[in-house]
Amino acid sequence: MRDAKGEDNARKLKEASSHWLRHTGASMEIERGRALKDLSEDLGHASMATTDTVYVHTENRLRAESGKNRKVN
């Protein structure tokens, strides 16, 4: 990775916790359109509401934040 993406990215990945990897992977699955029920079961959540609250709403909030400073032509 150091050669392909640089020293900083390689260092960040090396320092990543298992929780961060789990959260990032789940967030990416939501972005790809994975069924919430399937992801919830894979993560071991007792309720789909947990998955929805943590991953879907977080993704929507981040998406909204990223558009706040966008200029309209």
mmJSON file of the N, C-alpha and C atoms, coordinates in Angstrom:
{"data_MODEL":{"atom_site":{
"group_PDB":["ATOM","ATOM","ATOM","ATOM","ATOM","ATOM","ATOM","ATOM","ATOM","ATOM","ATOM","ATOM","ATOM","ATOM","ATOM","ATOM","ATOM","ATOM","ATOM","ATOM","ATOM","ATOM","ATOM","ATOM","ATOM","ATOM","ATOM","ATOM","ATOM","ATOM","ATOM","ATOM","ATOM","ATOM","ATOM","ATOM","ATOM","ATOM","ATOM","ATOM","ATOM","ATOM","ATOM","ATOM","ATOM","ATOM","ATOM","ATOM","ATOM","ATOM","ATOM","ATOM","ATOM","ATOM","ATOM","ATOM","ATOM","ATOM","ATOM","ATOM","ATOM","ATOM","ATOM","ATOM","ATOM","ATOM","ATOM","ATOM","ATOM","ATOM","ATOM","ATOM","ATOM","ATOM","ATOM","ATOM","ATOM","ATOM","ATOM","ATOM","ATOM","ATOM","ATOM","ATOM","ATOM","ATOM","ATOM","ATOM","ATOM","ATOM","ATOM","ATOM","ATOM","ATOM","ATOM","ATOM","ATOM","ATOM","ATOM","ATOM","ATOM","ATOM","ATOM","ATOM","ATOM","ATOM","ATOM","ATOM","ATOM","ATOM","ATOM","ATOM","ATOM","ATOM","ATOM","ATOM","ATOM","ATOM","ATOM","ATOM","ATOM","ATOM","ATOM","ATOM","ATOM","ATOM","ATOM","ATOM","ATOM","ATOM","ATOM","ATOM","ATOM","ATOM","ATOM","ATOM","ATOM","ATOM","ATOM","ATOM","ATOM","ATOM","ATOM","ATOM","ATOM","ATOM","ATOM","ATOM","ATOM","ATOM","ATOM","ATOM","ATOM","ATOM","ATOM","ATOM","ATOM","ATOM","ATOM","ATOM","ATOM","ATOM","ATOM","ATOM","ATOM","ATOM","ATOM","ATOM","ATOM","ATOM","ATOM","ATOM","ATOM","ATOM","ATOM","ATOM","ATOM","ATOM","ATOM","ATOM","ATOM","ATOM","ATOM","ATOM","ATOM","ATOM","ATOM","ATOM","ATOM","ATOM","ATOM","ATOM","ATOM","ATOM","ATOM","ATOM","ATOM","ATOM","ATOM","ATOM","ATOM","ATOM","ATOM","ATOM","ATOM","ATOM","ATOM","ATOM","ATOM","ATOM","ATOM","ATOM","ATOM","ATOM","ATOM","ATOM","ATOM","ATOM","ATOM"],
"id":[1,2,3,4,5,6,7,8,9,10,11,12,13,14,15,16,17,18,19,20,21,22,23,24,25,26,27,28,29,30,31,32,33,34,35,36,37,38,39,40,41,42,43,44,45,46,47,48,49,50,51,52,53,54,55,56,57,58,59,60,61,62,63,64,65,66,67,68,69,70,71,72,73,74,75,76,77,78,79,80,81,82,83,84,85,86,87,88,89,90,91,92,93,94,95,96,97,98,99,100,101,102,103,104,105,106,107,108,109,110,111,112,113,114,115,116,117,118,119,120,121,122,123,124,125,126,127,128,129,130,131,132,133,134,135,136,137,138,139,140,141,142,143,144,145,146,147,148,149,150,151,152,153,154,155,156,157,158,159,160,161,162,163,164,165,166,167,168,169,170,171,172,173,174,175,176,177,178,179,180,181,182,183,184,185,186,187,188,189,190,191,192,193,194,195,196,197,198,199,200,201,202,203,204,205,206,207,208,209,210,211,212,213,214,215,216,217,218,219],
"type_symbol":["N","C","C","N","C","C","N","C","C","N","C","C","N","C","C","N","C","C","N","C","C","N","C","C","N","C","C","N","C","C","N","C","C","N","C","C","N","C","C","N","C","C","N","C","C","N","C","C","N","C","C","N","C","C","N","C","C","N","C","C","N","C","C","N","C","C","N","C","C","N","C","C","N","C","C","N","C","C","N","C","C","N","C","C","N","C","C","N","C","C","N","C","C","N","C","C","N","C","C","N","C","C","N","C","C","N","C","C","N","C","C","N","C","C","N","C","C","N","C","C","N","C","C","N","C","C","N","C","C","N","C","C","N","C","C","N","C","C","N","C","C","N","C","C","N","C","C","N","C","C","N","C","C","N","C","C","N","C","C","N","C","C","N","C","C","N","C","C","N","C","C","N","C","C","N","C","C","N","C","C","N","C","C","N","C","C","N","C","C","N","C","C","N","C","C","N","C","C","N","C","C","N","C","C","N","C","C","N","C","C","N","C","C","N","C","C","N","C","C"],
"label_atom_id":["N","CA","C","N","CA","C","N","CA","C","N","CA","C","N","CA","C","N","CA","C","N","CA","C","N","CA","C","N","CA","C","N","CA","C","N","CA","C","N","CA","C","N","CA","C","N","CA","C","N","CA","C","N","CA","C","N","CA","C","N","CA","C","N","CA","C","N","CA","C","N","CA","C","N","CA","C","N","CA","C","N","CA","C","N","CA","C","N","CA","C","N","CA","C","N","CA","C","N","CA","C","N","CA","C","N","CA","C","N","CA","C","N","CA","C","N","CA","C","N","CA","C","N","CA","C","N","CA","C","N","CA","C","N","CA","C","N","CA","C","N","CA","C","N","CA","C","N","CA","C","N","CA","C","N","CA","C","N","CA","C","N","CA","C","N","CA","C","N","CA","C","N","CA","C","N","CA","C","N","CA","C","N","CA","C","N","CA","C","N","CA","C","N","CA","C","N","CA","C","N","CA","C","N","CA","C","N","CA","C","N","CA","C","N","CA","C","N","CA","C","N","CA","C","N","CA","C","N","CA","C","N","CA","C","N","CA","C","N","CA","C","N","CA","C","N","CA","C","N","CA","C","N","CA","C"],
"label_alt_id":[null,null,null,null,null,null,null,null,null,null,null,null,null,null,null,null,null,null,null,null,null,null,null,null,null,null,null,null,null,null,null,null,null,null,null,null,null,null,null,null,null,null,null,null,null,null,null,null,null,null,null,null,null,null,null,null,null,null,null,null,null,null,null,null,null,null,null,null,null,null,null,null,null,null,null,null,null,null,null,null,null,null,null,null,null,null,null,null,null,null,null,null,null,null,null,null,null,null,null,null,null,null,null,null,null,null,null,null,null,null,null,null,null,null,null,null,null,null,null,null,null,null,null,null,null,null,null,null,null,null,null,null,null,null,null,null,null,null,null,null,null,null,null,null,null,null,null,null,null,null,null,null,null,null,null,null,null,null,null,null,null,null,null,null,null,null,null,null,null,null,null,null,null,null,null,null,null,null,null,null,null,null,null,null,null,null,null,null,null,null,null,null,null,null,null,null,null,null,null,null,null,null,null,null,null,null,null,null,null,null,null,null,null,null,null,null,null,null,null],
"label_comp_id":["MET","MET","MET","ARG","ARG","ARG","ASP","ASP","ASP","ALA","ALA","ALA","LYS","LYS","LYS","GLY","GLY","GLY","GLU","GLU","GLU","ASP","ASP","ASP","ASN","ASN","ASN","ALA","ALA","ALA","ARG","ARG","ARG","LYS","LYS","LYS","LEU","LEU","LEU","LYS","LYS","LYS","GLU","GLU","GLU","ALA","ALA","ALA","SER","SER","SER","SER","SER","SER","HIS","HIS","HIS","TRP","TRP","TRP","LEU","LEU","LEU","ARG","ARG","ARG","HIS","HIS","HIS","THR","THR","THR","GLY","GLY","GLY","ALA","ALA","ALA","SER","SER","SER","MET","MET","MET","GLU","GLU","GLU","ILE","ILE","ILE","GLU","GLU","GLU","ARG","ARG","ARG","GLY","GLY","GLY","ARG","ARG","ARG","ALA","ALA","ALA","LEU","LEU","LEU","LYS","LYS","LYS","ASP","ASP","ASP","LEU","LEU","LEU","SER","SER","SER","GLU","GLU","GLU","ASP","ASP","ASP","LEU","LEU","LEU","GLY","GLY","GLY","HIS","HIS","HIS","ALA","ALA","ALA","SER","SER","SER","MET","MET","MET","ALA","ALA","ALA","THR","THR","THR","THR","THR","THR","ASP","ASP","ASP","THR","THR","THR","VAL","VAL","VAL","TYR","TYR","TYR","VAL","VAL","VAL","HIS","HIS","HIS","THR","THR","THR","GLU","GLU","GLU","ASN","ASN","ASN","ARG","ARG","ARG","LEU","LEU","LEU","ARG","ARG","ARG","ALA","ALA","ALA","GLU","GLU","GLU","SER","SER","SER","GLY","GLY","GLY","LYS","LYS","LYS","ASN","ASN","ASN","ARG","ARG","ARG","LYS","LYS","LYS","VAL","VAL","VAL","ASN","ASN","ASN"],
"label_asym_id":["A","A","A","A","A","A","A","A","A","A","A","A","A","A","A","A","A","A","A","A","A","A","A","A","A","A","A","A","A","A","A","A","A","A","A","A","A","A","A","A","A","A","A","A","A","A","A","A","A","A","A","A","A","A","A","A","A","A","A","A","A","A","A","A","A","A","A","A","A","A","A","A","A","A","A","A","A","A","A","A","A","A","A","A","A","A","A","A","A","A","A","A","A","A","A","A","A","A","A","A","A","A","A","A","A","A","A","A","A","A","A","A","A","A","A","A","A","A","A","A","A","A","A","A","A","A","A","A","A","A","A","A","A","A","A","A","A","A","A","A","A","A","A","A","A","A","A","A","A","A","A","A","A","A","A","A","A","A","A","A","A","A","A","A","A","A","A","A","A","A","A","A","A","A","A","A","A","A","A","A","A","A","A","A","A","A","A","A","A","A","A","A","A","A","A","A","A","A","A","A","A","A","A","A","A","A","A","A","A","A","A","A","A","A","A","A","A","A","A"],
"label_entity_id":["1","1","1","1","1","1","1","1","1","1","1","1","1","1","1","1","1","1","1","1","1","1","1","1","1","1","1","1","1","1","1","1","1","1","1","1","1","1","1","1","1","1","1","1","1","1","1","1","1","1","1","1","1","1","1","1","1","1","1","1","1","1","1","1","1","1","1","1","1","1","1","1","1","1","1","1","1","1","1","1","1","1","1","1","1","1","1","1","1","1","1","1","1","1","1","1","1","1","1","1","1","1","1","1","1","1","1","1","1","1","1","1","1","1","1","1","1","1","1","1","1","1","1","1","1","1","1","1","1","1","1","1","1","1","1","1","1","1","1","1","1","1","1","1","1","1","1","1","1","1","1","1","1","1","1","1","1","1","1","1","1","1","1","1","1","1","1","1","1","1","1","1","1","1","1","1","1","1","1","1","1","1","1","1","1","1","1","1","1","1","1","1","1","1","1","1","1","1","1","1","1","1","1","1","1","1","1","1","1","1","1","1","1","1","1","1","1","1","1"],
"label_seq_id":[1,1,1,2,2,2,3,3,3,4,4,4,5,5,5,6,6,6,7,7,7,8,8,8,9,9,9,10,10,10,11,11,11,12,12,12,13,13,13,14,14,14,15,15,15,16,16,16,17,17,17,18,18,18,19,19,19,20,20,20,21,21,21,22,22,22,23,23,23,24,24,24,25,25,25,26,26,26,27,27,27,28,28,28,29,29,29,30,30,30,31,31,31,32,32,32,33,33,33,34,34,34,35,35,35,36,36,36,37,37,37,38,38,38,39,39,39,40,40,40,41,41,41,42,42,42,43,43,43,44,44,44,45,45,45,46,46,46,47,47,47,48,48,48,49,49,49,50,50,50,51,51,51,52,52,52,53,53,53,54,54,54,55,55,55,56,56,56,57,57,57,58,58,58,59,59,59,60,60,60,61,61,61,62,62,62,63,63,63,64,64,64,65,65,65,66,66,66,67,67,67,68,68,68,69,69,69,70,70,70,71,71,71,72,72,72,73,73,73],
"pdbx_PDB_ins_code":[null,null,null,null,null,null,null,null,null,null,null,null,null,null,null,null,null,null,null,null,null,null,null,null,null,null,null,null,null,null,null,null,null,null,null,null,null,null,null,null,null,null,null,null,null,null,null,null,null,null,null,null,null,null,null,null,null,null,null,null,null,null,null,null,null,null,null,null,null,null,null,null,null,null,null,null,null,null,null,null,null,null,null,null,null,null,null,null,null,null,null,null,null,null,null,null,null,null,null,null,null,null,null,null,null,null,null,null,null,null,null,null,null,null,null,null,null,null,null,null,null,null,null,null,null,null,null,null,null,null,null,null,null,null,null,null,null,null,null,null,null,null,null,null,null,null,null,null,null,null,null,null,null,null,null,null,null,null,null,null,null,null,null,null,null,null,null,null,null,null,null,null,null,null,null,null,null,null,null,null,null,null,null,null,null,null,null,null,null,null,null,null,null,null,null,null,null,null,null,null,null,null,null,null,null,null,null,null,null,null,null,null,null,null,null,null,null,null,null],
"Cartn_x":[0.822,0.0,0.866,1.976,2.855,3.231,3.54,3.925,2.743,1.578,0.408,-0.304,-0.405,-1.229,-0.466,0.789,1.589,1.751,2.753,3.119,1.999,1.359,0.312,-0.872,-1.322,-2.446,-2.076,-0.862,-0.417,-0.374,0.098,0.164,-1.242,-2.173,-3.549,-4.19,-3.972,-4.537,-3.907,-2.62,-1.938,-2.476,-2.884,-3.38,-4.876,-5.56,-7.013,-7.381,-8.436,-8.937,-9.931,-10.21,-11.201,-12.582,-12.882,-14.167,-14.271,-13.199,-13.201,-13.389,-12.696,-12.829,-14.254,-14.865,-16.247,-17.196,-17.044,-17.927,-17.746,-16.518,-16.24,-16.799,-16.584,-17.111,-18.625,-19.282,-20.749,-21.245,-20.588,-20.981,-20.846,-19.784,-19.589,-20.665,-21.085,-22.158,-23.469,-23.75,-24.946,-24.856,-23.703,-23.51,-23.733,-23.365,-23.523,-24.961,-25.818,-27.211,-27.555,-26.706,-26.971,-28.24,-28.998,-30.242,-29.938,-30.666,-30.47,-30.659,-31.631,-31.903,-30.688,-30.099,-28.935,-27.743,-27.499,-26.366,-26.574,-27.782,-28.097,-27.825,-28.241,-27.992,-26.502,-25.773,-24.328,-23.594,-24.061,-23.423,-23.831,-24.883,-25.331,-26.188,-26.778,-27.654,-28.977,-29.499,-30.769,-31.935,-31.743,-32.812,-32.262,-33.041,-32.631,-32.591,-33.344,-33.344,-31.948,-31.213,-29.846,-28.985,-29.056,-28.28,-28.695,-29.994,-30.525,-30.03,-30.103,-29.698,-28.204,-27.412,-25.96,-25.385,-25.835,-25.189,-25.943,-27.229,-27.973,-28.096,-28.515,-28.663,-27.328,-26.285,-24.95,-24.545,-24.789,-24.447,-25.238,-26.512,-27.342,-26.859,-26.481,-25.993,-24.69,-23.795,-22.525,-22.764,-23.687,-24.009,-24.561,-25.428,-26.002,-24.92,-24.027,-22.937,-22.051,-21.792,-20.884,-21.47,-22.78,-23.415,-23.655,-23.411,-23.724,-22.957,-21.714,-20.897,-20.823,-21.642,-21.645,-22.265,-21.626,-22.134,-23.158,-24.209,-25.252,-25.059,-25.022,-24.824,-26.128],
"Cartn_y":[-1.188,0.0,1.251,1.18,2.339,2.817,1.877,2.232,2.764,2.177,2.545,3.8,3.937,5.021,6.007,5.743,6.678,6.278,6.852,6.545,6.894,8.041,8.474,7.511,7.111,6.173,4.813,4.37,3.089,3.142,4.246,4.411,4.41,5.132,5.182,3.798,3.021,1.68,0.794,0.927,0.126,0.439,1.696,2.122,1.873,1.414,1.227,0.146,0.437,-0.551,-1.483,-2.6,-3.522,-2.863,-2.02,-1.319,-0.362,0.36,1.285,0.518,-0.614,-1.422,-1.947,-2.384,-2.88,-1.772,-0.596,0.524,0.993,1.088,1.523,0.528,-0.753,-1.784,-1.741,-1.594,-1.534,-0.284,0.835,2.083,1.944,1.283,1.082,0.164,-0.824,-1.71,-0.936,-0.025,0.819,1.671,2.262,3.092,2.284,1.02,0.155,-0.318,-0.029,-0.403,-1.768,-2.294,-3.598,-3.543,-4.606,-4.67,-4.514,-3.611,-3.319,-4.571,-5.379,-6.615,-7.538,-7.723,-8.597,-8.051,-6.761,-6.155,-6.237,-5.965,-6.031,-7.427,-8.436,-9.813,-10.131,-9.698,-9.952,-9.27,-8.091,-7.356,-7.887,-8.715,-9.281,-8.349,-7.338,-6.429,-7.118,-6.887,-7.487,-6.871,-5.661,-4.952,-4.223,-4.204,-3.431,-1.947,-1.516,-0.106,0.336,-0.556,-0.227,0.044,-0.825,-0.665,0.614,0.848,2.042,3.31,3.338,4.525,4.794,3.757,3.932,4.169,3.408,3.458,4.286,4.106,4.839,6.309,6.598,7.999,8.72,8.022,8.621,8.97,8.058,8.299,9.478,9.552,10.671,11.993,11.992,13.21,13.668,12.735,13.089,13.633,13.017,13.476,14.899,15.175,16.518,17.535,17.169,18.069,18.405,17.422,17.641,18.614,18.768,19.65,21.066,21.33,22.646,23.786,23.558,24.628,24.589,23.767,23.653,24.893,25.427,26.61,26.21,26.993,26.759,27.752,27.251,28.125,28.661],
"Cartn_z":[0.0,0.0,0.0,0.678,0.751,-0.647,-1.544,-2.902,-3.712,-3.527,-4.335,-3.83,-2.513,-1.947,-1.072,-0.834,-0.051,1.405,2.013,3.401,4.377,4.205,5.14,5.147,3.969,3.893,4.467,4.223,4.764,6.292,6.844,8.306,8.907,8.272,8.78,8.801,7.76,7.722,8.801,8.997,10.017,11.413,11.642,12.951,13.133,12.09,12.154,13.17,13.931,14.889,14.202,14.828,14.266,14.24,15.223,15.24,14.056,13.773,12.637,11.332,11.188,9.974,9.822,10.916,10.892,10.47,11.077,10.771,9.322,8.886,7.518,6.503,6.749,5.855,5.771,6.916,6.938,6.217,6.434,5.755,4.242,3.805,2.367,1.791,2.566,2.107,1.943,2.853,2.744,1.482,1.237,0.041,-1.233,-1.215,-2.391,-2.577,-1.599,-1.725,-1.152,-0.29,0.316,1.15,1.151,1.919,3.411,4.038,5.451,6.311,5.986,6.743,6.711,5.54,5.409,6.185,6.059,6.753,8.263,8.721,10.138,10.703,9.961,10.399,10.425,9.404,9.356,10.515,10.892,11.987,13.353,13.385,14.647,15.471,14.828,15.555,15.865,17.057,17.463,16.698,16.216,15.53,14.307,13.233,12.05,12.385,13.392,13.787,14.225,14.86,15.265,14.044,13.076,11.845,11.132,11.068,10.401,11.086,12.403,13.16,13.037,13.175,13.194,11.806,10.807,9.498,8.466,8.329,7.302,7.671,8.888,9.275,9.323,9.726,9.713,8.287,7.362,5.959,5.399,5.71,5.234,5.823,7.102,7.742,7.094,6.827,6.175,4.768,4.052,2.708,2.758,3.715,3.856,4.204,5.11,5.488,4.295,3.455,2.319,1.298,1.287,0.312,0.81,2.079,2.644,1.985,1.626,1.057,-0.463,-1.057,-2.509,-3.125,-4.147,-4.832,-5.875,-5.968,-6.95,-8.082,-9.303,-10.469,-10.967],
"occupancy":[1.0,1.0,1.0,1.0,1.0,1.0,1.0,1.0,1.0,1.0,1.0,1.0,1.0,1.0,1.0,1.0,1.0,1.0,1.0,1.0,1.0,1.0,1.0,1.0,1.0,1.0,1.0,1.0,1.0,1.0,1.0,1.0,1.0,1.0,1.0,1.0,1.0,1.0,1.0,1.0,1.0,1.0,1.0,1.0,1.0,1.0,1.0,1.0,1.0,1.0,1.0,1.0,1.0,1.0,1.0,1.0,1.0,1.0,1.0,1.0,1.0,1.0,1.0,1.0,1.0,1.0,1.0,1.0,1.0,1.0,1.0,1.0,1.0,1.0,1.0,1.0,1.0,1.0,1.0,1.0,1.0,1.0,1.0,1.0,1.0,1.0,1.0,1.0,1.0,1.0,1.0,1.0,1.0,1.0,1.0,1.0,1.0,1.0,1.0,1.0,1.0,1.0,1.0,1.0,1.0,1.0,1.0,1.0,1.0,1.0,1.0,1.0,1.0,1.0,1.0,1.0,1.0,1.0,1.0,1.0,1.0,1.0,1.0,1.0,1.0,1.0,1.0,1.0,1.0,1.0,1.0,1.0,1.0,1.0,1.0,1.0,1.0,1.0,1.0,1.0,1.0,1.0,1.0,1.0,1.0,1.0,1.0,1.0,1.0,1.0,1.0,1.0,1.0,1.0,1.0,1.0,1.0,1.0,1.0,1.0,1.0,1.0,1.0,1.0,1.0,1.0,1.0,1.0,1.0,1.0,1.0,1.0,1.0,1.0,1.0,1.0,1.0,1.0,1.0,1.0,1.0,1.0,1.0,1.0,1.0,1.0,1.0,1.0,1.0,1.0,1.0,1.0,1.0,1.0,1.0,1.0,1.0,1.0,1.0,1.0,1.0,1.0,1.0,1.0,1.0,1.0,1.0,1.0,1.0,1.0,1.0,1.0,1.0,1.0,1.0,1.0,1.0,1.0,1.0],
"B_iso_or_equiv":[0.0,0.0,0.0,0.0,0.0,0.0,0.0,0.0,0.0,0.0,0.0,0.0,0.0,0.0,0.0,0.0,0.0,0.0,0.0,0.0,0.0,0.0,0.0,0.0,0.0,0.0,0.0,0.0,0.0,0.0,0.0,0.0,0.0,0.0,0.0,0.0,0.0,0.0,0.0,0.0,0.0,0.0,0.0,0.0,0.0,0.0,0.0,0.0,0.0,0.0,0.0,0.0,0.0,0.0,0.0,0.0,0.0,0.0,0.0,0.0,0.0,0.0,0.0,0.0,0.0,0.0,0.0,0.0,0.0,0.0,0.0,0.0,0.0,0.0,0.0,0.0,0.0,0.0,0.0,0.0,0.0,0.0,0.0,0.0,0.0,0.0,0.0,0.0,0.0,0.0,0.0,0.0,0.0,0.0,0.0,0.0,0.0,0.0,0.0,0.0,0.0,0.0,0.0,0.0,0.0,0.0,0.0,0.0,0.0,0.0,0.0,0.0,0.0,0.0,0.0,0.0,0.0,0.0,0.0,0.0,0.0,0.0,0.0,0.0,0.0,0.0,0.0,0.0,0.0,0.0,0.0,0.0,0.0,0.0,0.0,0.0,0.0,0.0,0.0,0.0,0.0,0.0,0.0,0.0,0.0,0.0,0.0,0.0,0.0,0.0,0.0,0.0,0.0,0.0,0.0,0.0,0.0,0.0,0.0,0.0,0.0,0.0,0.0,0.0,0.0,0.0,0.0,0.0,0.0,0.0,0.0,0.0,0.0,0.0,0.0,0.0,0.0,0.0,0.0,0.0,0.0,0.0,0.0,0.0,0.0,0.0,0.0,0.0,0.0,0.0,0.0,0.0,0.0,0.0,0.0,0.0,0.0,0.0,0.0,0.0,0.0,0.0,0.0,0.0,0.0,0.0,0.0,0.0,0.0,0.0,0.0,0.0,0.0,0.0,0.0,0.0,0.0,0.0,0.0],
"pdbx_formal_charge":[null,null,null,null,null,null,null,null,null,null,null,null,null,null,null,null,null,null,null,null,null,null,null,null,null,null,null,null,null,null,null,null,null,null,null,null,null,null,null,null,null,null,null,null,null,null,null,null,null,null,null,null,null,null,null,null,null,null,null,null,null,null,null,null,null,null,null,null,null,null,null,null,null,null,null,null,null,null,null,null,null,null,null,null,null,null,null,null,null,null,null,null,null,null,null,null,null,null,null,null,null,null,null,null,null,null,null,null,null,null,null,null,null,null,null,null,null,null,null,null,null,null,null,null,null,null,null,null,null,null,null,null,null,null,null,null,null,null,null,null,null,null,null,null,null,null,null,null,null,null,null,null,null,null,null,null,null,null,null,null,null,null,null,null,null,null,null,null,null,null,null,null,null,null,null,null,null,null,null,null,null,null,null,null,null,null,null,null,null,null,null,null,null,null,null,null,null,null,null,null,null,null,null,null,null,null,null,null,null,null,null,null,null,null,null,null,null,null,null],
"auth_seq_id":[1,1,1,2,2,2,3,3,3,4,4,4,5,5,5,6,6,6,7,7,7,8,8,8,9,9,9,10,10,10,11,11,11,12,12,12,13,13,13,14,14,14,15,15,15,16,16,16,17,17,17,18,18,18,19,19,19,20,20,20,21,21,21,22,22,22,23,23,23,24,24,24,25,25,25,26,26,26,27,27,27,28,28,28,29,29,29,30,30,30,31,31,31,32,32,32,33,33,33,34,34,34,35,35,35,36,36,36,37,37,37,38,38,38,39,39,39,40,40,40,41,41,41,42,42,42,43,43,43,44,44,44,45,45,45,46,46,46,47,47,47,48,48,48,49,49,49,50,50,50,51,51,51,52,52,52,53,53,53,54,54,54,55,55,55,56,56,56,57,57,57,58,58,58,59,59,59,60,60,60,61,61,61,62,62,62,63,63,63,64,64,64,65,65,65,66,66,66,67,67,67,68,68,68,69,69,69,70,70,70,71,71,71,72,72,72,73,73,73],
"auth_comp_id":["MET","MET","MET","ARG","ARG","ARG","ASP","ASP","ASP","ALA","ALA","ALA","LYS","LYS","LYS","GLY","GLY","GLY","GLU","GLU","GLU","ASP","ASP","ASP","ASN","ASN","ASN","ALA","ALA","ALA","ARG","ARG","ARG","LYS","LYS","LYS","LEU","LEU","LEU","LYS","LYS","LYS","GLU","GLU","GLU","ALA","ALA","ALA","SER","SER","SER","SER","SER","SER","HIS","HIS","HIS","TRP","TRP","TRP","LEU","LEU","LEU","ARG","ARG","ARG","HIS","HIS","HIS","THR","THR","THR","GLY","GLY","GLY","ALA","ALA","ALA","SER","SER","SER","MET","MET","MET","GLU","GLU","GLU","ILE","ILE","ILE","GLU","GLU","GLU","ARG","ARG","ARG","GLY","GLY","GLY","ARG","ARG","ARG","ALA","ALA","ALA","LEU","LEU","LEU","LYS","LYS","LYS","ASP","ASP","ASP","LEU","LEU","LEU","SER","SER","SER","GLU","GLU","GLU","ASP","ASP","ASP","LEU","LEU","LEU","GLY","GLY","GLY","HIS","HIS","HIS","ALA","ALA","ALA","SER","SER","SER","MET","MET","MET","ALA","ALA","ALA","THR","THR","THR","THR","THR","THR","ASP","ASP","ASP","THR","THR","THR","VAL","VAL","VAL","TYR","TYR","TYR","VAL","VAL","VAL","HIS","HIS","HIS","THR","THR","THR","GLU","GLU","GLU","ASN","ASN","ASN","ARG","ARG","ARG","LEU","LEU","LEU","ARG","ARG","ARG","ALA","ALA","ALA","GLU","GLU","GLU","SER","SER","SER","GLY","GLY","GLY","LYS","LYS","LYS","ASN","ASN","ASN","ARG","ARG","ARG","LYS","LYS","LYS","VAL","VAL","VAL","ASN","ASN","ASN"],
"auth_asym_id":["A","A","A","A","A","A","A","A","A","A","A","A","A","A","A","A","A","A","A","A","A","A","A","A","A","A","A","A","A","A","A","A","A","A","A","A","A","A","A","A","A","A","A","A","A","A","A","A","A","A","A","A","A","A","A","A","A","A","A","A","A","A","A","A","A","A","A","A","A","A","A","A","A","A","A","A","A","A","A","A","A","A","A","A","A","A","A","A","A","A","A","A","A","A","A","A","A","A","A","A","A","A","A","A","A","A","A","A","A","A","A","A","A","A","A","A","A","A","A","A","A","A","A","A","A","A","A","A","A","A","A","A","A","A","A","A","A","A","A","A","A","A","A","A","A","A","A","A","A","A","A","A","A","A","A","A","A","A","A","A","A","A","A","A","A","A","A","A","A","A","A","A","A","A","A","A","A","A","A","A","A","A","A","A","A","A","A","A","A","A","A","A","A","A","A","A","A","A","A","A","A","A","A","A","A","A","A","A","A","A","A","A","A","A","A","A","A","A","A"],
"auth_atom_id":["N","CA","C","N","CA","C","N","CA","C","N","CA","C","N","CA","C","N","CA","C","N","CA","C","N","CA","C","N","CA","C","N","CA","C","N","CA","C","N","CA","C","N","CA","C","N","CA","C","N","CA","C","N","CA","C","N","CA","C","N","CA","C","N","CA","C","N","CA","C","N","CA","C","N","CA","C","N","CA","C","N","CA","C","N","CA","C","N","CA","C","N","CA","C","N","CA","C","N","CA","C","N","CA","C","N","CA","C","N","CA","C","N","CA","C","N","CA","C","N","CA","C","N","CA","C","N","CA","C","N","CA","C","N","CA","C","N","CA","C","N","CA","C","N","CA","C","N","CA","C","N","CA","C","N","CA","C","N","CA","C","N","CA","C","N","CA","C","N","CA","C","N","CA","C","N","CA","C","N","CA","C","N","CA","C","N","CA","C","N","CA","C","N","CA","C","N","CA","C","N","CA","C","N","CA","C","N","CA","C","N","CA","C","N","CA","C","N","CA","C","N","CA","C","N","CA","C","N","CA","C","N","CA","C","N","CA","C","N","CA","C","N","CA","C","N","CA","C","N","CA","C","N","CA","C"],
"pdbx_PDB_model_num":[1,1,1,1,1,1,1,1,1,1,1,1,1,1,1,1,1,1,1,1,1,1,1,1,1,1,1,1,1,1,1,1,1,1,1,1,1,1,1,1,1,1,1,1,1,1,1,1,1,1,1,1,1,1,1,1,1,1,1,1,1,1,1,1,1,1,1,1,1,1,1,1,1,1,1,1,1,1,1,1,1,1,1,1,1,1,1,1,1,1,1,1,1,1,1,1,1,1,1,1,1,1,1,1,1,1,1,1,1,1,1,1,1,1,1,1,1,1,1,1,1,1,1,1,1,1,1,1,1,1,1,1,1,1,1,1,1,1,1,1,1,1,1,1,1,1,1,1,1,1,1,1,1,1,1,1,1,1,1,1,1,1,1,1,1,1,1,1,1,1,1,1,1,1,1,1,1,1,1,1,1,1,1,1,1,1,1,1,1,1,1,1,1,1,1,1,1,1,1,1,1,1,1,1,1,1,1,1,1,1,1,1,1,1,1,1,1,1,1]
}}}
